[in-house]
Amino acid sequence: MTQALFNAYQPIAGAYDKLFVDGQPRPPFRRALEQLGAQTPSDFARSQALAERALLHQGVTFSVYSDSRGTEKIFPFCLIPRLIAAADFARLERGLVQRLTALGLFLDDVYGEQRILDANVVPRELVLGAAGYRAMLRGVKPAGGVRIHIAGVDLIRDPEGTWRVLEDNLRTPSGVSYVIENRVISKRVFPRALDAARVHRVDHYPTRLAEMLRSVAPVDSDPTAVVLTPGPYNSAYFEHTFLARTMGLELVQAPDLFVDKDQVFVRTTRGPRRVHVIYRRTDEAFLDPEVFRPDSVLGVPGLMRAYAAGNVAIANAPGNGIADDKAIYPFVPDMIRYYLAEEPILEQVPTYVCLRDEDRAYVVDHLDQLVVKAVDEAGGYGMLMGPQATSAERAEFRTRILADPRRYIAQPRVELSACPTWIADRGHVAPRRVDLRPYILTSREGPWVLPGGLTRVALVDGSYVVNSSQGGGSKDTWVLKGDAP
């Protein structure tokens, strides 16, 4: 039976609700929700205020850009967790491992023999003409044999509760620090509910990340790994410092590194020390001014020479952008069939590729029904929510699509699943739409999925945009060890 906190809760009509069905907690979550729901709204308001104060004191922030300056903001957080049943996550885990395995093989192939392009499983012009494809890297094999070291795959659940992949993030996926910090807050405020629910831990992620980084080093003993950050004005700088600290690795900026005889070194007070692995949080275009942007002051001259020589591993590998290009996304199920001879475990969202004449004609005639995305944008930017857009906004996007069709894809708007969320200014719980970003680490031994993830929530009533840069927040994600009776 629901308790005081959830008594007035009404799910969104037509959306899959994560925690409730027909006014009652879903069976696997009953124990946890009885603990959480035992609070009155006023009790919960005090708990939420305590959580926000703790985040403030811990410096859990992200940056927003304004006039070329970074402004720190506390990352919005809802204390009501998102729960995932054990059996549900087990299937999700299998699907993610399958997907990342196929994407890794695709990257090896397009930077190698290009068999999948010869077979026309993925259109050659779509790959070779993409901004994310780095032709100069063809034939270069990464140290350790891994390209997608860290992945963040964005997922939604449709109205039937089916998991669907929304997009793959295979370059510099962010957000995992909030996963860990959110759990710290949950432990402080709801220790009994966590114990009752039997939730998987997430605090071992930094250890697993450090182990993975060392596993791909080009030397077998005592490798040195560092975290490369573009600096404190980057929107994810809190995460860079958090992960370096929790892994016990040095946080460096470009001037701290140099290349000599195709080897990378870090400057220390005791003299240069060889670096074998770089966990880079710098955008690829700024990594090496000798190869990419010559005006970059965030890169290390000669870094790509050292990488091509096999003397340093870079996580994630340069060139990964072709595999998470939104125009390549529709072909991932075909990659799974081609490389693994398996049917995809996870569903996707139907997608129109505007480079195709037939798809483009349909998109420009149905903009009021579709979500249009620029393939080279992220964070909710470069996007048109057709059903909510004005006629002028739709006309502008029609012009953009016709002028540069390769840059756009379109999808029907899928009703996102919802989760009970604390609405502070109203003092009650209401449904808000959510997505999930689980994190997958791939070492020489293969992929590992963190049993949790970043649940992002659209805090604005009626909104479908969960990105923090667009006003979204986050929730702790509780993956249960077993489904409670």
Protein Blocks (a to p, Z undefined) as FASTA:
>chain_A
ZZfklmmgccdehiacfkbgghiacfklmmmmmmmmmpcfklmmmmmmmmmmmmmmnopa
cdddeehiacdddddddfbdcdddfklmmmmmmmmmmmmmmmmmmmmmmmmnommmmnom
acfklmmmpmklcfklgoiacehhiablbacddddddfkopacdfbdcfklgghjlmmmm
mmmmmmmmmmmmmmmnopadfklmmmmmmmmmmmmpcbfbhpacddddfbjkbmklmmmm
mmmmmnopacddfklpcceehiacdddfkbpaddfbdcdfbdfklmpmklmcmkbckbce
hklmmmmnopaccdddehklmmmgfklmmmmmmmmmmmnopacfbdcdddddfkbmklmm
mmmmmmmmcccddfkbghhiaiacfklmcfklmmmmmmmmmmmmmlpccddddddddddd
ddfknopacdddddddddddddfkopcddebdjddddfbghiabfbfklopacddddddf
bdcZZ
